[in-house]
């Protein structure tokens, strides 16, 4: 058997240091500062192995969650948190009672699985809400938290429309996926996508990923999976509005809410002006009422 091209290029079993531009060998993408990178997650290829979760925890030295089942799913992590930056959700669609499935479907077998992660929004609400500048946009168009600057105020937590950012019970600081910022600076592919055995998680430049995603949707439609669509890509659900698109976007086969994704995510700051206007009107009304009351007493 002929060795794989990537293996042939680096056949030595002992390396003196990191392979230069390793991401180009593992994902076909050269990491260059100033370009936009992200993830395309194809949920139809996810097998729920959680290799991405393990790889993320190992590389970032994140502690394990409490090893117990939630009673809601076979998933034992439950969701994204300060200690879990990649989360594979298990959505069982067998149903119950009269709606119970009588047979297993040939496509996805009544199970939906999705590896969730920070979306690294183009217009990130968490970044806007941060009062200390702990959150910043990198040279790869990703969003990262600097724990040494974070004061633990938690403003970023409710600002995120996806419920990604979380405060750690260990250090009280905000934590989330960095899209392996340290690996990108070294020319390496993020740990989660490199570990994915089915290429459900694909890393690359956003323009290339959008093209791949469009081709994949067209392929699934030709194969009869008419429910397949993109979420978070330009012109797709979750990809419009004032978030400006998601740098981590998905291919789904059911409604976004089924995957615990908002149908129309938006920045919380959009609600500030109506609330502020209402407050100012109320304050003005109270001031006028007080003036009329005290003015009437003086005249009397």
BALUM-316266 format. One line per 2 residues: their letters; for each residue x, z, y of C-alpha. Coordinates in steps of 0.25 Angstrom, whole numbers, plus 2048, in hexadecimal, padded with zeros to 3 digits. Layout:
// residues N
A) X Z Y; ... $
***
This chain:
// residues 300
XX) 800 800 800; 805 7FC 80E $
XX) 807 808 817; 7FD 809 823 $
XX) 803 802 830; 804 810 837 $
XX) 80B 816 82B; 815 80B 82A $
XX) 818 80D 839; 81C 81B 836 $
XX) 820 81C 828; 82A 828 829 $
XX) 824 835 824; 82C 83D 82E $
XX) 82A 83B 83D; 834 841 848 $
XX) 828 842 852; 81A 83C 855 $
XX) 818 82E 853; 818 826 860 $
XX) 80A 821 864; 804 827 857 $
XX) 7F6 824 85B; 7F9 815 85B $
XX) 7FC 817 84C; 7F1 820 849 $
XX) 7E5 81A 851; 7EB 80D 857 $
XX) 7EB 813 865; 7F7 815 86E $
XX) 7F5 821 877; 7F8 81E 885 $
XX) 7F6 827 891; 7EC 821 89B $
XX) 7E3 81B 890; 7D5 820 88C $
XX) 7D5 826 87D; 7CA 82C 875 $
XX) 7C2 82D 868; 7B8 824 861 $
XX) 7B1 82C 856; 7A9 824 84C $
XX) 79F 82D 846; 79C 824 83B $
XX) 7AA 825 835; 7AB 834 836 $
XX) 7AB 83B 828; 7AB 849 82D $
XX) 7B8 84D 828; 7BC 855 834 $
XX) 7CB 850 834; 7CA 84E 843 $
XX) 7C6 85C 845; 7D1 861 83C $
XX) 7DB 858 843; 7D7 85C 851 $
XX) 7D8 86B 84D; 7E6 869 847 $
XX) 7EC 861 852; 7E6 86A 85D $
XX) 7E8 877 856; 7D9 87B 857 $
XX) 7D4 887 84F; 7CA 884 844 $
XX) 7BB 888 846; 7B4 892 83E $
XX) 7B3 88C 830; 7A5 88D 82D $
XX) 799 884 82C; 78F 884 837 $
XX) 782 882 82F; 77F 875 837 $
XX) 789 86C 831; 794 86A 827 $
XX) 79D 86A 833; 7A4 877 835 $
XX) 7A9 876 843; 79C 873 84A $
XX) 7A1 86D 857; 7AC 86B 861 $
XX) 7B2 877 866; 7BE 87D 86D $
XX) 7C5 87D 85F; 7BF 870 859 $
XX) 7C1 864 862; 7BD 85A 857 $
XX) 7B0 85D 850; 7A9 854 844 $
XX) 79A 856 844; 792 855 838 $
XX) 784 850 83B; 77B 850 82E $
XX) 76F 846 82F; 769 84A 822 $
XX) 75D 851 828; 753 85A 822 $
XX) 744 85B 81D; 73D 84E 81E $
XX) 748 848 826; 753 84B 81B $
XX) 75B 83F 817; 757 83A 809 $
XX) 764 832 807; 772 831 80D $
XX) 774 825 816; 77F 81B 814 $
XX) 784 81D 822; 78A 82A 826 $
XX) 782 831 81B; 779 839 824 $
XX) 785 83F 82A; 78A 83D 838 $
XX) 798 842 83B; 7A0 842 848 $
XX) 7AD 847 84D; 7AA 84D 85B $
XX) 7B4 84F 866; 7B6 850 875 $
XX) 7B1 843 87C; 7BC 843 886 $
XX) 7B2 83D 890; 7B6 834 89B $
XX) 7B0 83C 8A5; 7B1 84A 89E $
XX) 7A8 855 8A3; 7B1 860 89E $
XX) 7BC 85B 8A7; 7B3 85B 8B3 $
XX) 7AF 869 8B0; 7BD 86F 8AE $
XX) 7C0 877 8BB; 7CF 879 8B7 $
XX) 7D3 86B 8B3; 7D6 870 8A5 $
XX) 7CF 863 8A0; 7D5 856 8A4 $
XX) 7D5 847 8A0; 7E2 843 899 $
XX) 7E9 836 89A; 7E2 831 88E $
XX) 7D4 833 894; 7D1 83F 88C $
XX) 7CD 84D 891; 7D5 859 88D $
XX) 7D4 868 890; 7E1 870 895 $
XX) 7DF 87E 88F; 7EA 884 898 $
XX) 7E1 880 8A4; 7D3 883 89F $
XX) 7CE 890 8A4; 7C2 890 899 $
XX) 7B7 88F 8A4; 7AF 886 89A $
XX) 7AA 87D 8A4; 7AE 871 89B $
XX) 7A6 876 890; 798 873 895 $
XX) 79D 867 89D; 7A0 85F 890 $
XX) 793 858 88C; 798 857 87D $
XX) 79B 866 87B; 7A9 863 878 $
XX) 7B1 86D 881; 7B2 87C 87C $
XX) 7B8 889 880; 7C1 88F 876 $
XX) 7BF 89D 872; 7CE 89F 870 $
XX) 7D3 89B 87D; 7C7 899 886 $
XX) 7CB 88B 88A; 7C4 87E 888 $
XX) 7C8 875 87D; 7C4 868 878 $
XX) 7CA 85B 872; 7D6 855 879 $
XX) 7D6 848 872; 7E3 84D 86D $
XX) 7EA 84B 87B; 7F7 850 875 $
XX) 7F7 846 86A; 7F3 83B 874 $
XX) 7FF 83E 87D; 808 83D 870 $
XX) 802 82F 86D; 7FA 835 861 $
XX) 7EB 833 85D; 7E2 83F 85E $
XX) 7E2 847 851; 7D4 846 84E $
XX) 7D3 837 84E; 7E0 836 846 $
XX) 7DB 83F 83B; 7CD 838 83A $
XX) 7CD 831 82C; 7C2 827 82F $
XX) 7C6 823 83D; 7B8 829 842 $
XX) 7C1 82E 84E; 7C8 823 855 $
XX) 7D2 826 860; 7D6 81B 86A $
XX) 7D5 815 878; 7C7 816 87C $
XX) 7C5 807 87F; 7CA 804 871 $
XX) 7C1 80F 86B; 7B5 809 872 $
XX) 7B7 7FC 86C; 7B9 802 85E $
XX) 7AC 80A 85F; 7A4 7FD 863 $
XX) 7A9 7F6 857; 7A6 801 84E $
XX) 798 802 853; 796 7F3 851 $
XX) 79B 7F4 843; 792 800 840 $
XX) 786 7F8 845; 78A 7EC 83D $
XX) 78A 7F5 831; 77C 7FB 834 $
XX) 77F 808 83B; 777 804 847 $
XX) 777 812 84C; 786 812 84F $
XX) 789 813 85E; 794 819 867 $
XX) 793 826 86F; 79C 828 87B $
XX) 7A1 81A 87C; 79F 812 889 $
XX) 790 80E 88A; 78C 816 87E $
XX) 784 823 87D; 78D 82E 882 $
XX) 797 824 889; 78F 822 896 $
XX) 78C 82B 8A1; 796 832 8AA $
XX) 79F 837 89E; 7A5 829 89F $
XX) 7A6 828 890; 7AC 830 885 $
XX) 7BB 82E 880; 7B6 834 873 $
XX) 7AA 82C 86F; 7A2 82A 862 $
XX) 79B 820 858; 78E 827 854 $
XX) 782 823 84B; 777 82D 850 $
XX) 773 833 85E; 77E 83A 865 $
XX) 777 848 864; 778 847 855 $
XX) 787 848 857; 785 853 862 $
XX) 789 849 86D; 781 848 87A $
XX) 779 83B 87B; 77C 83A 88A $
XX) 788 843 88E; 78A 846 89C $
XX) 793 84E 8A6; 78D 85C 8A9 $
XX) 791 85A 8B8; 785 84F 8B9 $
XX) 77C 85B 8B9; 783 862 8C4 $
XX) 77D 85A 8D0; 76F 85D 8CC $
XX) 771 86B 8C9; 779 86D 8D6 $
XX) 76E 866 8DE; 763 86F 8D8 $
XX) 76B 87B 8DB; 76D 876 8EA $
XX) 75F 873 8EB; 75B 881 8E6 $
XX) 765 888 8EF; 760 880 8FB $
XX) 751 884 8F7; 755 893 8F6 $
XX) 75C 892 904; 750 88C 90B $
XX) 747 896 904; 750 8A1 909 $
XX) 750 89C 917; 741 89A 918 $
XX) 73F 8A8 912; 749 8AF 91C $
XX) 745 8A6 927; 737 8AA 926 $
XX) 73A 8B9 926; 742 8B7 932 $
XX) 737 8B0 93A; 72D 8BB 935 $
***
